[in-house]
Each structure stands twice: as structure tokens, then as C-alpha cells.
């Protein structure tokens, strides 16, 4: 039976890893005619493509849905949907504002936010990791980073959730999601105008002040960066927290070690074993010959990072969740010139969140019958993870 793979198929989304294994062995250059894309699944091929911006272009975006794909993709993905030299310029300017120092200085406030978000929900013996905590925490962190007033954060959170998920199978976004994007653009545009008049100690002010000689980001470019943060800064961290929680539930020995202090290893192995981002789209700029197959120019390519992270050519016994594993070759944050600029912030958020939770919770079990997955073509995780908890004494 021929292997079938589509990022839009709910059965694949529920458990893509057996499909990835067959793709790596039987069809490392896979063609889906119906959805019009090719897929690369082996670690060596995925990392080579991520590093080869000349032949694998980002200009059409990172996702295949019609709403996101095409020459206007930078409206949603900002500089991530650009090639050099435009990408080089934009990333350079954003990097001047999104500094390691800015992230490090935020750590005490991130811990306060984590405590504010989790403590009311662990007073009893049950909470939902996703709806009670993970959906709110990274949104409030990004709002704190950007400079969104506290009074507006619930609105920003609701708009972000409306953009990210849908419950119906298909390859496009519902009208509500498109409306939410428009509303968020409008909100961030107003906030940018306001910061243009009066600076504060936040990322938005930093983006307004970032300069390379006379070159500065335009207000439209800044709003694009803020929209990018909804997916790149909120969604991925939210899903990482849920995936880590689920991985710990499925592996009791690893859970005991993680709850015993090995939070960093827990996060890194989750990023390898069940990463929030499963696939990254590219467009070929010329014909590419690989494994006896020629991919034509202007073809849509999915680089299956979720599969690459389970490639036995790189990771021994890759389906095993192992806190002692060397995860250095993980592609959870991409690679090459588009390596995630916010990787350090994402790791910091996850570490603080799980440290705060494990400081209050001694153990837990997930109500699997009522757990619910998100429906996304390129991301993987949960919308609901109801859990019964044992409090620390």
C-alpha cells in the first residue's frame, strides 16, 4: 500500500510519526498531487534545504494554506517570508531590538506572569494544562515584551486564538480567522502610532528606534513583526508546554526525573521527540535532483522537521523519549539564516513555566478521553489537556 501524507489530514495530524518513518524509508522525496507539494523527510535533506536559501526560497511563506501562501506571505510572516537581501536587512534591524539582554531582563517578570497564571488553577486537584495555563501564559509574556497594556491583553489573546486554530478539515482559514488577523493588524497599528509619540522600555519602542545608519523599519514592517509574534512567539510556546506535559505523562520514569529538577532536559527532548512545529514550507527556485527524483522549479516543498527529529540516521532509537539524549541535532527551531530568532525566549518561557508548575505539583495524570488536539497543517499540540494533579506538600 502506497504511503499517504497530507498535513491537512486529521488522521496524520493525530499521529504523524509512523507516516514519517515510511516516508523516510520508502519515499524520501514524496509527491502529493492533490495538495500540490513535495515533502522531504530525512534529517540530512531537511537541514540541507534549510541552509540553502538560494534554491529553497521563503518568499511564498511557511504554510501551504491559500490564505498564507503566495507573494503576499510577508503580511503574515514578515521577514521570515523573505530572501536576501531583504531578509538580511529586516532580520538585522529586528535583532537590534530583540536582544539577548532584553530577553534576560524580562526573566523576573516572566516568572511573575507564570505564577499569576498557574496558582489559581492548582488550588484543587485538577486543571487543564492548555485552557487554564498554556493558552494564556505565552500570550501575556509576548504582550509584556511588546508593551501591550494589561487592559488589552485579553483581547489580543482572543484574537490570537481565533487566528491559530480551526476544527474542520481543509486547507484554508475560516472567515473568523481572517477577520481576527485584520483586527490584530488594526490594533497593533494604533499601538505603533501611540509608541511613535511616546517611547517606553518595551520591544515596540526598540523596533521604532532600531536603525542601521539612516535605515529604519517602517510602521508597516513593525506591525508585520508583531503579527509574526502571534505564531512564532505565542503558538509555539503554548504547544511546547502541552507537548512536554503529554510526553511526561506517557513516560513515568522521565516524568519523575523532570519533576525532580531536570526541566531543561525535559524541554529539549520534547522539542526533538514531539516538536510544536512539524513542517516548514519553501519554494524551489530551480530544478533540484535528490534521491533519483527531480523536483521542478517553482515547486512547493514541505520540509518535515518533525520527521527529521526522529531520523534513526541521526538519533539512536528515535521513538524513545530519553532525557539523557544529545539533542544538539534537533531542528525544532529550524536552521540556517531563518533559525528562530526567539529560540532563547521560547526556551526561557518553557523553563520558567515548568519550574513553577513542578514547584506546586508533585505528580499528575491526563484525562486522555477528554484531551483534544489542535488542527493545524504545520503545528502539533493540544487544545485541551485536562489533568488530575497531586499537590506538593
N, C-alpha and C positions, 0 to 999 in steps of 0.2 A: 504494500500500500504506500502510495506516494505521500511524503511528508507535506503537511499543510501548515503554513504560518501566515497569520494576519494580525497586526497589532490591534485591530478593531474587534476581533473575535473574543467574546466573553469567556469561552472555554479556554482559550490561550491565555487570556489575562488571569484567569483563576490559577493556572499553574503552567507557566511558560517553559520551565526548566527541562522537562522531558523532550519538548519540541526543540529547544535549543540544542540538546545533546544529539538529536537526529540530524539537525541542520549541520552541525559541526562535522559530523562523520560522513553524511550522505550527500549534502548539498551546501558546501561552504560558500558558494556563490548562488544564492537562491533567487528565483524569479517568481513574483506574484503578478500574473497578468491582469486579474480583476481589479486590484487596487493600484496597479501600475507602479511597482517599485521592485528594486533588488535589495537583498539583505546579505550582509557579511556577519558571520557569527564566530569566527576563530579569533583568539586574542591577537595573534600576530597581524592579521589582516585589519582588524578594527583599529589597533594602535597605529599602524602604518597609515591608514586613511586619515585618522585624526591629526597626524603630524604633516599630512600632505595637503596643505591648503590650496596649492596650485591646481591639483587635479580633482580635489573634492571640495567644492565651493559651499559656502554657508549662506549665499545671498538669497536663497529661496526659503530660508528658515529651518527650524529644527523639528517641526511636526508636519505630518502629511495632510491633516485636515484642510479642506479648501479654504476655510476662513483664515488659516495661519500660513498656508503655503503660497509662495509666489514672490514677485518682485517687491511687494509692499510688506514683506515679512518683518522688516526692521521696525514697523509700527508697534509690533508686539515684543520683538526680541532685541531691539536696539542694536548695539554694536556686535552682539553675538550672531546676528544675521548679516554680517558684513565681512568682506575680504579685505586684505591690504590693498591700498594704503589707508582706506577709510577706517578699517578696523583698528589699525595701528594707532591712528590719531585718537579715535574715540576711547579706546581702552586706556591709552596713555593718560588722557585727561581725567577719566573716571578714577584711575588708580591714584591720582594726586589727591583726590578727596576721600577715597575709600581705602584709607591707610591701615596698616597693622596697628599703629598707635591708637587710631580712632576705635578700632575693634577692641583692643586690650582695655582701653579706658572705660568701655561700656560694661565690662565684666561684673562689677558690683551691682549695677542696675539690672543686668540680665538675671542675676541671682534673686534680686528682689521681685522681679516680674514672675520668675518661676515659682517662688513661694506664694505670691499673691494668687497665682493661677491654680496651684495644686492643693494648698492647705484646706480650703473649704470642702474639697471633694473627697478627702481621705479621713474625714471625721468618723464616718461609719465603717461598714465592712465591704463596700462596693463603690466602684466608679468606672466610667468609660474613658479609657486612655485617649480616645480620639475626640469625642464630643465635649468631654469635660476639661480636657487639658491641651492636647496636641493641636487642636484647631485654633485655639486662642493664643497660646504662648508665643510661637514664632511670629504671628501677626503683630502682637504687641511689641515684640523686640524690634522688628523692622520699623514699626511706627515710631518707636523711641529713637532708633537710629536716624531715620529720615527727618523727624521733627514734627510728626502729626500730633496735633493737640489731643489730649486724652478724651475730650468730649466727642471727637470724630472717629475714635478708633473702632468702635462697634460698627459704624457704617462702612469703614474701609474693610473690616473683617468680613462683613456680609457680602460686599461686592466681590472680594477676592474669592470667596467660596462659590459664588454664582458663576464665576469665570472658569473655575478649575474642573468641575465635575458635572456629569450627566448620568442618567440611569438607563437610557435607551441605547441599544446597539446602533452603530452607524459611524460615519466618517466625517461628520460635520458638527458644528456647535449649534445649540438651540438659540432662538431669538433672545431669551433672557440673558444668556452669557454675553452675547454681542452688546446688549443694552448695558450690562454691567461694565463692560470694557469702556464704553462711551462715557458712562457716569464717572468711572475712576479717572479717565483722562481729564474730564472736566474738573473734578475735584483737585487733582494734582496740578493742573494748570493754574487754578486760583491760588493754591498754596505757594506755587513758584513765584507768582506775581507778588504775593504778600511778602515772601522772603527777599524778593528783589528790592523791596522798600526797606526791610529791616532784617538784618542778619541775626542768626543765633548760632549757638555751638551745636550744630547738627549737620548731617550729611548733605541735606539740601543746600544749606549755606555754603558748604565745602564745594559742591558741584557748581554753584554760581560763581565761586571765586577761583576755581581751577583754571589755570592758564599755562600755555606754552608760548612764551613771548606774547604776541598780540592775539593769539588764537584762544578762544573760549568756547564752551558749549553753549549752543543756543537754547532758549527756553523749551523749544520743541524737543531737542535732544535730551534735555534733562528730564522732561516728562516721560520720554521713552525709557530712560534708565529706571525711573520709579515704577513704571508698568512692568518692566523686566523683573524687578524685585518681587512681584507678586508670585511668579512661578519659581524663579531661581532662588529667592530668599525665604519664601514662606512655605510654599507647597512641598518642596523637597525636604525641609527640616521636619515639617509635620509628618510626612510619610516615613521618614527615617525613624522617628520616635516610635511610631506604631510598629514598624517592621522589627525594630530592636525588641520591643515588648513581646511580640509574637514569637520571635526567634528564641527568646529566653524561656517562654512558656513551653515551647516544643523540645527544649534541651535542658532538662533539670540540672545536670552537672554544671553546664556553662552558666545557668541561672544562679546557682549557689556561688560560683566564683565571681560573677558580675556583681551580685548583691553584696559580696564580701569585699568589694573595692576595685575590681578590675573593669571599671566603667569604660576606660579608654579602649581596651581590647575588645570589649563588647560592641562598641560603636564601630570600630574598624572592621571587625569580622562581619557585622551586619551589612556594612557598606559593600563588602565583597559578596557575601552569600545571598543577600536579598536587597539590592540597591533600589532606592526610590526611582532613579532614572534608569530605564531599561533600554532605551533606544534613542539615537541622535540622528537626525536626517542630514543628508548632504546631496549635492548635485554634481555629477561628473562634468568636467569642462572639456574632456576629450575621451576617446575610447580607452578603456582600461582592461588589459588582459590579466586574468587571475585564475589559477587552477584549471586551465584549459578552456575557460569561458571568456568571451569578450563582452564587457558591459559597454554599451554605446555612449557617446557623448550626450549630454543633457538628460541623463537618466537620473531618476530619483533613487537614492540609496539610503537604507537604514543600517546604521552601524549599531549592532546589538551588544551594547556594553554589558547588559545583564548576562548574556551568553559568554562573552569574553571572560567575565569574572568567575566562570565555572569551567573554564577550559582546562582539561587534565594535562595538557601540554605545559601549562604554567603552574597550576595548583594541584598538588597531590590530593587524591581523594576529595575532589572539589565540592561534592554534595554534602560533605560533613561540615558541621558548624564547630569550629575549633578556635578557641581563644588564644591558643599558642601559635597559631599560624602566622607566617610572614605575609602580610597583606600589601607589601610595597608595590606589587604589580597591578593592584586594583585600578580599574578605570572608572570608579564611581563618580569622580569629579572631572572626567574627560582627560584630555591630554593635548599637548601641542599648544599653539598660540591661543586656543579657546579654552584652555584649562580654567576651571571655575574660579573666578576672582574672589568669590565669597566662601571658598572652601574652609578657611580658618574660622570664619564666623559661624558657619554651619556646624563644624566640629565643636566649637566652644559652646554654642547653644545646646547641642545634644548632651555634651558632658555635664553642663550645669543642671539641665533638666533631670537627667537620670540620677545625678548625685543627690539632688533634692528629693526625688521620689524615693530612692532606695534608703535615704536617711529617715523616711517616715514609714515605709512599707517593708516588712520583713519577707513576705512571700505573696504569691497571687496565683490565681488560676483564671483562664479566659473562658467565658461562656461562648464556646465555639458555635453553638446553634444560632446565636444572635449576632455573631461577628459579621460585618458586611464590608466588602471591598469597594474601593473607588473604581470608576470606569474611566479609563484614560488610555490613549493609544501609546504613550511613551513613558508614563509613570506607573508605579506599582505600590500599592499600600492599602490602607483600610480607611473606611468612613466611620466604622463603629467597632470598638473592641471592649465590650462590657466585661468587667473583671471583678472577681471576688478577691478581696485582699485581707491579709493578716497584718495588723499594725505592729510596728516595733514597740516593745515595752520599755 
